[in-house]
Amino acid sequence: MKVFSRRKWRAYLEFTAVAFAVIWSIVYPLMTPIDMHDLEVFLTVGQGGSWEGFYYSPWVIPYFSFLNLFPYRIAGVIVSLVNVACLLFAVNVFKGNKILLLTSYPLLHMISFGQMDGIYTAGMALMYVSLQRNQRVGAVIGWILLAIRWNFGGPIGFGLLLMYGDRRTKWQVFGAMIGFGLLSLAIWGLWPLNTLARVDQLYTEHNLSLWYLTGPLIVLLWIPVLLARTQDIRWWIATWFLTVPYFNIHLFVHLLVFPVGVIGLIPNLAYLTSIFRGRFLADPVLMQIFPLWIYGMSLRQAWPTHHLRDLWLRWQPPTIPS
């Protein structure tokens, strides 16, 4: 009876968390006196306006054009509800904690700015499921959605391709994405170069990256991940957070769709510390405790499984008997 009661209480709490996220997605866009900054950028791009402040792949622009059919606040509600629905799909796929995700500060932050992280998180989940079943069309669609944020979707999608699917599936999915990329160049011109030029002007006050402390040296964290030939996509995502030059707090939803334990509460400290610092973001070093913990746990699991320890021992000089 205790087990049943515990499951029942968990179901109630999950329902409450879903209801909270849905209500927030409706009430905040309708009631906030503050502009949803990123949503305004997206709507401007969808109207054919300036791309300033737009750092995403252009194939998402038709979605913004669709949103322009609605009043501003209704468009905000649509974006928010789409995000929540997509994150629900992803958290079910990856067996994460719905309560932790749907009541998290990163999710609230994502909605308040009108971001669209849920869409490419769902793309990641779709690609993951499709590759495991060798469903090429689903994997390609998933990678296209995931690559809306190109600097995230590129490496994470490539990691998924290395981990899952048979050889034929891998090559067909990779070839299809190359073809899609060339098509995007034919339609939108040299958009990757133009995007990089805008990234150079990116507003850095909200940056949680450790790059500013270490520079490119931190990229060395990728070495164990690549050597291990792991099937732990969480390790890839955590490494991305630790090594990417720029990210904001709403991106943490990509990790929160996985089983991460209580360490997933760390991003919520961003809100609490803002009371003392007068800013809405916490210290980047504090925020990096979350992906660093995931990185360490994944490394520990991969150490015996993938013979990293043996590889390390082969690098050592031979011992001289006394």
N, C-alpha and C positions, 0 to 999 in steps of 0.2 A: 504493500500500500504506500510506503514511503517513496518508492521509486516513482510510482504513478503520480503521487502528489507533487513530487519535485518536477516531473515533466509537465504537469498541468500548470504549475506556477511559472515555469519557464515559458510555456506557450502564452500565458497571460502577459508576461513581461515583454515578450517579443511583439505581441499584438499592440501593446501600449507604445513600444518604440516605433513601430511602423506608423501608428496613428499620429504620434508626435511629429515624425518627419513629414508626413503628408500635410498635417495642419500647418506646420511651419512653412511648407512650400507654398501654401495658399495664402496664409495670413501675411507673411512678411512682404512679398511683392505688392500686395494690395494696400498695405497699411504703412509701409516704411516712408518716412519723409526724405530718406537719403537715396540718391540715385544708385542703381546697381551698376557699378562702373564698367565691368567687363561686358555686361549685357548691352550697354550703350555702344561700346566699340563694335560688338557683333552686329547690332542692328544697322549701324552706320555702314559697315562693310556690305551687308546684305542689300542696302539701298544703292550700292555702287559708289559709296563715298570713300574717304581716305582710309588707308590701311594702317595708319599710325596706331601703334599699340596692339596690332594684330600679329600674333606670333605662331599661327597655326597653319595647317595645310589647307589649300584653297578649295578642296572638294567638299568642305563643310559649308561653303557659302550658300548653296541652295537652301539649306536648313535655315539660315539667317533670313534669306529672302522670304521664306514661308512665314517666319515669325513676324515680319513686317506687315503681314495682312491683318494683324491684331493690334489693338491698343497696347501701349507700352507696358502697362501693369499686367494685362492678360498674357502678354508674351513672357513676362517674368514668371508667371504661374506655370505656363506650359514648360518652360525650360526647367524649372525646379522639379515639377512632377516627373518629367522625363528622366531627370537625374536620379531621383529616388527609385523609380521603376527599374532603371538600368543597374543601379547598385544592388537592388534586391535580387536581380538575376545573378549578378556576379557573386554576391555573398552566399547564395544558395549553391552555386557551382563549386566554390572554393571552401565551403563548409565553415565560414567564419562566424563571428558572434554578431548577430543582428543588433542586439541591444547596444553593444559597444560602438558599432558603426553608426547606427541611426540616431544616437544621442551625442555623437562626438562633436567637438568644436570644429574640426576640419569640414564636416558635412554642413554645419551651420554657416561657416565662413564661405564655403562654395556657393551656397544658395544666396547668401547676402550680396555677393559680388556678381551673381548671374553667370557663374562659370559653368562648364559642361563636362566636368571630369567623369561623370557617370557614364557618358556615352562611350568614351574610349576604355573605361574600365569594363563595360559590358563587352566591348570588342575583344579585350584580352581574354575574358571568360569564354566567349564564343570560339576564338582561335584555339584555346586550350582544349575545349571539348571536341572540336572538329578534328584537330590533329590526332587526338587519341583514337578517334574512330576512322581516321584516314578519309575524312570528308573534305575534299579539296575546296569546293565552292564556299563552304562555311568558314574554312580557315582563311581564305583570301578576303572574304567580307569582314571577318573579325580583325584581320591585320589592317585593312583599310580604315576601319573605325578606330582601331588602336593608334594608328599613325596620324590621326587628326592632330594630336600633339606629337609632331614628328620626332622631336629629340627624346621623347619617352617611348613612343611606339616603335621607333626603329630598333634600338637595342633590345627592348623587351620582346618584341615580335621575333627578332632573330634568335634570341635565347629559347623561346618556345619552339621554334623550328628545329633547333639543334636537339632539343630534349625529346620531342614527340613526333610520331608519324613514321611511316616506312620511307625508304630511300626515294621511291617514285613520288610519293606525296610531297616530300620535302622539295624536290627539284621542280615539280609542277607549281607548287605554291610560290616558290621563290621566283620562277620564271614569270608567273602571272603578275607578281608585284613589280618586277622590272618593267614589264609591258605597261602596267598601270602608271608607273612613274614616268615613263616616256610620254604616255598620253597626256598626263598632267602638264608636262613641259610644253607640249604642242598647244594645249588650250590656254594655259596661264603664263607662258613664257618661262624665264629663268627665276621662278618664284623662290627656290631655295636660297639663291644668292641675295635676292631682295629681302628675304626674311632674316638672313644673317646680318645684313646691314642694319635692320631695325633692332635686332637683338643687341647690337653694340650700344644702342641708346636706351637699353632697358632700365627702368627705374629700379635701383638696387636697395632701397631702404627696407623692403620686405623680403630680402633674400635670406634664406635659411641655410645656404650652402656653406660647407667647410672650405670650399675652394679658396676663399679669400684669406684663409690662414695658411694653407699648405701649397697652393698653386697646383700645377699639373702632377706634382709628386703623389697626390692622393690616388691617382689612377692606378697605382701599383696594387691597390686592393682588388683589382680585377684578376690578378694572376692566379690566386688559389681557385677562384670561381671557374676560370677557363680550364685549369689543369684538372679539376675534379670531375669534369664531364657530368655535373650534377643534374638531377631531375627535380631540383627544388627551386621553383620559379620565385619563391619568396626571397631566396638568396640573391638572385639577379636583381630584383626590385630594390632590396635593401642596399645593394652595392651601387645601384644607380643613384639613390638618394645621397649616399656618402660621397660620390665622386662627381656629380653633375655640377656645373658652375653656378646654376641658378635654379631654385624652386621655391614655391610658396606653400603655406601650410595646408591649403585645401588639397594638395596632391597626396597627402597622407591617406586619403580614402583608398588609394590603390593598395596599400598594405593592410588596411583595416578590414578588407573583404576576406582576408585569410585568418586562420586561427593563430592569434598572436599572444593571447593571454593578457594579464593585467598590465603588461608593459605598454599596451596600446592606449593606456590612459595618459601617457606622457604628453601627446600633442594637446590635450585639454589644458595643460599647464600654461599654454600660450595665453589663454584668456585670464587665468588667475594672475599671472605675472604682469599682465598689462595694467592691473590696478596699481602696482607699485612703480612701474616704469613709465607709465603714461603713454604707452604704445600698445597696439593690439597684438604684437608679436613678441615672443619670448626670445631669449638668447639663442642663437643658432646652435651653440654647443649643447645646450640643454635639450633642444629638440632632436638632436642627432643621437641621443641616447636610445631612442626607439629603433631606428634602422641598425644602429651599431649592435644592439642586443640580438636582433634577428640575424645579423651577419655572423656574430660570434657563435650562436647556437647552430646555425647551418654549417659553419666551418667545423665545429666539433663533431657533428654528425657525419660529415664527409671525410673526416680524417681517417678513420679506419676503413670506411666503406669503399673509398675510391683510392686507397693506397697513397694518400698524400704523405703519410708518415714514411713509407718506404722510399718515396721520391726524395724526401728531405734527407733520409739517411744515406742515399746514394751520392748526395752532394757533399757529404762530410768526408774529411781526410781519413784514411785508414788509421786505426789505432796501432801503436807499436807495442808489442808485448814486452813486459818488463823482464 
